[in-house]
């Protein structure tokens, strides 16, 4: 499908930082006319920009590009586990929740073992594997094409499946978070999945450790003020706390438990 090729081209340029039209046409086995049409459409997404003879990634000194999933999963393990414990307090019996891809969001699942009749919906391979350990959880897996950089399955069919599901709360991850750009990501199709599931839910909960704040990636998928709750491992900078107070966003972190 063309949408899959577009996403692969986008990821290729993000990884290489710059690519010529001739290089892209050769790598993806399409004509120059086809690659020009594809690039025109990709430029509209906003993640890439045109340079002489090719395209390049839009970057700034604050742009955060993702590390491979295995590396991300090995970092800040204790902090992520604490975030998962805190986030589980937001899940009640009989709830339906969506677990986003990422290395932090699956940590909530171990803390749902005592909950009753919770339905877990996910496209994340690691979240689905973790959820399978707990027989009390009802698990709905969204299929699609597997992307190793996010360890998730995603395509148009998985997005369509979301339109037929009722979701109470979505537990979302992000590559970067700023007040100006909101929650950001590097993958267009993944960002679109996040947008759809946030629209389908009754509340969006951000699960992110301290390292994600004040960094920004390429594609915004959610405004900061549209969140219902932020779960993190320590108090974020004061401007985020002020924004949460103004927008009535709940904050959960170890420090708030002491209040």
BELLINMO-V921483 format. One record per backbone hydrogen bond with DSSP energy under -0.5 kcal/mol. NH is the residue of the N-H (numbers start at 1). CO is the residue of the C=O. If there is no record, write none. Layout:
nh:NH co:CO
nh:NH co:CO
This chain:
nh:5 co:1
nh:6 co:2
nh:7 co:3
nh:8 co:4
nh:9 co:5
nh:10 co:6
nh:11 co:7
nh:12 co:8
nh:13 co:9
nh:14 co:10
nh:15 co:11
nh:16 co:12
nh:17 co:13
nh:18 co:16
nh:19 co:55
nh:21 co:53
nh:24 co:20
nh:25 co:21
nh:26 co:22
nh:27 co:23
nh:28 co:24
nh:29 co:25
nh:29 co:26
nh:30 co:25
nh:35 co:31
nh:36 co:32
nh:37 co:33
nh:38 co:34
nh:39 co:35
nh:40 co:36
nh:41 co:37
nh:42 co:38
nh:43 co:39
nh:44 co:40
nh:45 co:41
nh:45 co:42
nh:46 co:42
nh:46 co:43
nh:47 co:42
nh:48 co:42
nh:49 co:56
nh:51 co:54
nh:54 co:51
nh:55 co:19
nh:56 co:49
nh:57 co:17
nh:58 co:47
nh:59 co:57
nh:63 co:60
nh:64 co:216
nh:65 co:63
nh:71 co:68
nh:72 co:68
nh:73 co:69
nh:74 co:70
nh:74 co:71
nh:75 co:72
nh:80 co:76
nh:81 co:77
nh:82 co:78
nh:83 co:79
nh:84 co:80
nh:85 co:81
nh:86 co:82
nh:87 co:83
nh:88 co:84
nh:89 co:85
nh:89 co:86
nh:90 co:87
nh:91 co:88
nh:92 co:90
nh:94 co:116
nh:95 co:92
nh:97 co:119
nh:98 co:169
nh:99 co:121
nh:100 co:98
nh:100 co:171
nh:107 co:104
nh:108 co:105
nh:109 co:106
nh:111 co:108
nh:112 co:109
nh:113 co:110
nh:115 co:112
nh:118 co:136
nh:119 co:95
nh:120 co:118
nh:120 co:138
nh:121 co:97
nh:121 co:119
nh:122 co:140
nh:123 co:99
nh:125 co:151
nh:126 co:151
nh:128 co:124
nh:129 co:125
nh:130 co:126
nh:131 co:127
nh:132 co:128
nh:133 co:130
nh:134 co:131
nh:135 co:133
nh:137 co:134
nh:138 co:118
nh:139 co:137
nh:140 co:120
nh:141 co:139
nh:142 co:122
nh:143 co:141
nh:145 co:154
nh:147 co:152
nh:148 co:146
nh:150 co:147
nh:151 co:147
nh:152 co:147
nh:153 co:123
nh:154 co:145
nh:159 co:155
nh:160 co:156
nh:161 co:157
nh:162 co:158
nh:163 co:159
nh:163 co:160
nh:164 co:161
nh:165 co:162
nh:167 co:165
nh:167 co:200
nh:168 co:96
nh:169 co:96
nh:170 co:203
nh:171 co:98
nh:171 co:169
nh:172 co:170
nh:172 co:205
nh:175 co:184
nh:176 co:184
nh:177 co:212
nh:177 co:215
nh:178 co:182
nh:182 co:178
nh:183 co:222
nh:184 co:176
nh:185 co:219
nh:188 co:186
nh:191 co:187
nh:192 co:188
nh:193 co:189
nh:194 co:190
nh:195 co:191
nh:196 co:192
nh:197 co:193
nh:198 co:194
nh:199 co:195
nh:200 co:196
nh:201 co:197
nh:201 co:198
nh:202 co:167
nh:202 co:168
nh:205 co:170
nh:205 co:203
nh:206 co:204
nh:206 co:229
nh:207 co:172
nh:207 co:205
nh:208 co:206
nh:208 co:231
nh:212 co:209
nh:213 co:210
nh:214 co:177
nh:215 co:177
nh:215 co:212
nh:216 co:62
nh:219 co:185
nh:220 co:218
nh:221 co:183
nh:222 co:183
nh:226 co:223
nh:227 co:224
nh:228 co:204
nh:229 co:204
nh:230 co:250
nh:231 co:206
nh:232 co:230
nh:232 co:252
nh:240 co:237
nh:241 co:237
nh:242 co:238
nh:243 co:239
nh:244 co:240
nh:245 co:241
nh:246 co:242
nh:247 co:243
nh:248 co:245
nh:249 co:244
nh:250 co:228
nh:250 co:248
nh:252 co:230
nh:256 co:253
nh:257 co:253
nh:258 co:254
nh:258 co:255
nh:259 co:256
